[in-house]
Amino acid sequence: MRWVALLRNVNQGQRGNPSTADIRAGFTDAGCRNVELFQSNGTVLFDADDPVEAAERASAGIAARSGHEREVYCIALASLAEAVDRHRDATDLRRYEFTLHGGGDLDPTAADVRKETDRHRCEIVDSGPGWAIIHNRIDGEGHATPVLESLTGGPATSRGLPTLVRLVSRFIR
């Protein structure tokens, strides 16, 4: 099965970040097959029998090679495509962010969730186990990662929905 991994806080080619070679080698050394990097933000496509274990091993391998530890979250490409497709035609697509996190399912209607999203001028418009789609009310703002980190108490990583629309278009269609 094809998976998508999102590495947290990666800007490949920039000082203080793992290189493209380190990321590719980390996933390959972790036993992943068909490793492909998409853009330069730590988005990786790969095949693996146990993606969670592979992502953990890849994270450790990247840290060992580069000296830069990064969290790695993954989702099945088919599941990502389903979520992206529900929102790909939004008129203000640039205001949407897809976030992976380790906090399980979130209820967008829960009082604590509404309070946190209102404070950040955004709302959760879709969610599932370990992921959420955030709509930022103000153009040019991006609050998905801090909101999800606050709500889950752990790290999260986000990508703009236009980036993921391109990824799905390239690798599925």
HUSULRA-V29824 format. One record per run of one state. SS is the DSSP state (a for helix, b for strand, c for the rest). FROM is the first residue (numbers start at 1). TO is the last residue. If there is no record, write none. Layout:
ss->SS from->FROM to->TO
ss->SS from->FROM to->TO
This chain:
ss->c from->1 to->1
ss->b from->2 to->7
ss->c from->8 to->19
ss->a from->20 to->29
ss->c from->30 to->32
ss->b from->33 to->38
ss->c from->39 to->42
ss->b from->43 to->47
ss->c from->48 to->50
ss->a from->51 to->66
ss->c from->67 to->71
ss->b from->72 to->76
ss->a from->77 to->87
ss->c from->88 to->92
ss->a from->93 to->95
ss->b from->96 to->101
ss->c from->102 to->110
ss->a from->111 to->119
ss->c from->120 to->121
ss->b from->122 to->128
ss->c from->129 to->130
ss->b from->131 to->136
ss->c from->137 to->143
ss->a from->144 to->152
ss->c from->153 to->155
ss->b from->156 to->160
ss->a from->161 to->171
ss->c from->172 to->173
